[in-house]
Amino acid sequence: VAIMFEKNDLSALVNEIRSLLNEQSFSCASLLNTALASVTSNITHNVSKSVPACVFLPEAVTSIDGPVGLIISSQWDKLAWRVPGFGMINTSISDRIAVTELVGPTGMIKHDSVSMGLLLMAPNLRYPSHSHAAEELYIVLSGTIEWTIQDKSIGALMPKMAVRHKPWQPHEMKTRDAPALLFWGWTGDIRSETYRMN
C-alpha cells in the first residue's frame, strides 16, 4: 500500500533544509537555498517506495538532532527511495545505499535547475569513487563518514559537517559502525547521465 507524503510535511522538511543550508558558506549552498525559496511545495510525485537499505533508516534517524531529525524520523517511510548510481554500482553495494530526490527533475517537487535530497548508507560500507558534471554539496545528518576527494583523504565528517565537490571531482565515502544519513544537493549541470564510476 502506497503511503502519501502530505504537502505540509514536505514544506516543513524544506524549511529545515533551508536552515541547514543557511549555516554553510559554500556558494552552492546559497544557490540551493535560493532554489528552495522559490519552490511552491506542489508535490508532483508522492508515492512512497522502499529499497533494501531502508532497513537502516530507523537507526540512522534516531541520532539526528533538532527539528530536521523529528521531521525525517516521522516521515522517512513516506519518501520515494531508490538505489543510487543509475545502475552503475554493483548490487552488493547499491543494495546497502538508498537515495531520495526531494526537489529536482524527478523529485517530489519538480525543479529543472537543482536537484537535492537524502542519502542513506549502511554501516561499514564504501561508496566507490565516482564523479559527475554537477557541483555537489553534502551535509552529514547522522553517522560518521571517512571522505576521500581525488584520492586524498579529507578525514572523518560528523553530523552538521559539510563537504563540497567541484564538477567532475572524483570522491568516495566510507561509513563506520553506524549507518549515516546525509543531505545532498546538485547545482550546475545536474543531468544524471553525466554520473560515472571512476
Rosetta blueprint (number, residue, H / E / L):
1 V L
2 A L
3 I L
4 M E
5 F L
6 E L
7 K H
8 N H
9 D H
10 L H
11 S H
12 A H
13 L H
14 V H
15 N H
16 E H
17 I H
18 R H
19 S H
20 L H
21 L H
22 N H
23 E L
24 Q L
25 S L
26 F L
27 S H
28 C H
29 A H
30 S H
31 L H
32 L H
33 N H
34 T H
35 A H
36 L H
37 A H
38 S H
39 V L
40 T L
41 S L
42 N L
43 I E
44 T L
45 H L
46 N L
47 V E
48 S L
49 K E
50 S L
51 V L
52 P H
53 A H
54 C H
55 V H
56 F H
57 L H
58 P H
59 E H
60 A H
61 V H
62 T H
63 S L
64 I L
65 D L
66 G H
67 P H
68 V H
69 G H
70 L H
71 I H
72 I H
73 S H
74 S H
75 Q H
76 W H
77 D H
78 K H
79 L L
80 A E
81 W L
82 R E
83 V L
84 P L
85 G H
86 F H
87 G H
88 M L
89 I L
90 N L
91 T H
92 S H
93 I H
94 S H
95 D L
96 R L
97 I E
98 A E
99 V E
100 T E
101 E E
102 L E
103 V E
104 G E
105 P L
106 T L
107 G L
108 M L
109 I E
110 K E
111 H L
112 D L
113 S L
114 V L
115 S E
116 M E
117 G E
118 L E
119 L E
120 L E
121 M E
122 A L
123 P L
124 N L
125 L L
126 R E
127 Y E
128 P E
129 S E
130 H E
131 S E
132 H L
133 A L
134 A E
135 E E
136 E E
137 L E
138 Y E
139 I E
140 V E
141 L E
142 S E
143 G L
144 T L
145 I E
146 E E
147 W E
148 T E
149 I E
150 Q L
151 D L
152 K E
153 S E
154 I E
155 G E
156 A E
157 L E
158 M L
159 P L
160 K L
161 M L
162 A E
163 V E
164 R E
165 H E
166 K L
167 P L
168 W L
169 Q L
170 P L
171 H E
172 E E
173 M E
174 K E
175 T E
176 R L
177 D L
178 A L
179 P L
180 A E
181 L E
182 L E
183 F E
184 W E
185 G E
186 W E
187 T E
188 G E
189 D L
190 I L
191 R L
192 S H
193 E H
194 T H
195 Y L
196 R E
197 M E
198 N L
